[in-house]
Amino acid sequence: MFQLYFMGILYTLLGILHFTNTGFYRPFMPKFLPAHDLLIYLSGIAEILLGIGVLFPQTRSFALWGIIAMLMVFLIVHVNMLFPANSLGISPWILWLRILLQFLLIYWAYTNLTKPVF
């Protein structure tokens, strides 16, 4: 149960960072996506709502599926950065590690779908 609370708090805090450090996220946004600031804020809202949703048994399953979907969408950003022109000077092995981490986070959310509510 601890890991569910940790997950919920983690996503909530990361979502808040989208509002307090918007400039940090801007360079990572793919050029082909419109309205970068709006997308950063929307993803922050999603992370906050889904993080809070994980904390409550009534919304946990929906929130975990939402986290999985959100992380799959975020793969667009991570894969886009694999192209040398979009890497921001970050080492390719770190970029590949980020993608691996993304799949581990998806797995973490998925494995918690099968845990009992109480």
Contacts in CASP RR format, 6 or more apart in sequence:
PFRMAT RR
TARGET T0000
AUTHOR 0000-0000-0000
METHOD contacts of the structure
MODEL  1
MFQLYFMGILYTLLGILHFTNTGFYRPFMPKFLPAHDLLIYLSGIAEILL
GIGVLFPQTRSFALWGIIAMLMVFLIVHVNMLFPANSLGISPWILWLRIL
LQFLLIYWAYTNLTKPVF
3 108 0 8 1.000
3 112 0 8 1.000
4 54 0 8 1.000
4 55 0 8 1.000
4 60 0 8 1.000
4 112 0 8 1.000
4 115 0 8 1.000
5 55 0 8 1.000
7 51 0 8 1.000
7 54 0 8 1.000
7 67 0 8 1.000
7 108 0 8 1.000
7 109 0 8 1.000
7 112 0 8 1.000
8 50 0 8 1.000
8 51 0 8 1.000
8 52 0 8 1.000
8 53 0 8 1.000
8 54 0 8 1.000
8 55 0 8 1.000
9 51 0 8 1.000
9 55 0 8 1.000
10 51 0 8 1.000
11 47 0 8 1.000
11 48 0 8 1.000
11 50 0 8 1.000
11 51 0 8 1.000
11 54 0 8 1.000
11 67 0 8 1.000
12 47 0 8 1.000
12 48 0 8 1.000
12 51 0 8 1.000
12 52 0 8 1.000
14 44 0 8 1.000
14 47 0 8 1.000
15 43 0 8 1.000
15 44 0 8 1.000
15 45 0 8 1.000
15 47 0 8 1.000
15 48 0 8 1.000
16 44 0 8 1.000
16 48 0 8 1.000
17 24 0 8 1.000
17 44 0 8 1.000
18 25 0 8 1.000
18 40 0 8 1.000
18 41 0 8 1.000
18 43 0 8 1.000
18 44 0 8 1.000
18 45 0 8 1.000
18 47 0 8 1.000
19 41 0 8 1.000
19 44 0 8 1.000
22 37 0 8 1.000
22 40 0 8 1.000
22 41 0 8 1.000
23 40 0 8 1.000
25 40 0 8 1.000
26 36 0 8 1.000
26 37 0 8 1.000
26 40 0 8 1.000
27 88 0 8 1.000
28 77 0 8 1.000
28 81 0 8 1.000
28 88 0 8 1.000
29 36 0 8 1.000
29 39 0 8 1.000
29 40 0 8 1.000
29 77 0 8 1.000
30 76 0 8 1.000
30 77 0 8 1.000
30 80 0 8 1.000
30 86 0 8 1.000
31 86 0 8 1.000
33 39 0 8 1.000
33 76 0 8 1.000
43 70 0 8 1.000
43 74 0 8 1.000
46 66 0 8 1.000
46 70 0 8 1.000
47 70 0 8 1.000
49 63 0 8 1.000
50 63 0 8 1.000
50 66 0 8 1.000
50 67 0 8 1.000
50 70 0 8 1.000
51 63 0 8 1.000
51 67 0 8 1.000
52 63 0 8 1.000
53 59 0 8 1.000
53 60 0 8 1.000
53 62 0 8 1.000
53 63 0 8 1.000
54 60 0 8 1.000
54 63 0 8 1.000
54 64 0 8 1.000
54 67 0 8 1.000
54 112 0 8 1.000
57 117 0 8 1.000
57 118 0 8 1.000
60 112 0 8 1.000
60 117 0 8 1.000
61 113 0 8 1.000
64 109 0 8 1.000
64 110 0 8 1.000
64 112 0 8 1.000
64 113 0 8 1.000
65 113 0 8 1.000
67 105 0 8 1.000
67 109 0 8 1.000
68 106 0 8 1.000
68 109 0 8 1.000
68 110 0 8 1.000
71 102 0 8 1.000
71 105 0 8 1.000
71 106 0 8 1.000
71 109 0 8 1.000
72 106 0 8 1.000
74 102 0 8 1.000
75 99 0 8 1.000
75 102 0 8 1.000
78 95 0 8 1.000
78 98 0 8 1.000
78 99 0 8 1.000
78 102 0 8 1.000
79 99 0 8 1.000
80 86 0 8 1.000
81 87 0 8 1.000
81 88 0 8 1.000
81 90 0 8 1.000
81 95 0 8 1.000
81 98 0 8 1.000
82 92 0 8 1.000
82 95 0 8 1.000
82 96 0 8 1.000
82 99 0 8 1.000
87 95 0 8 1.000
END
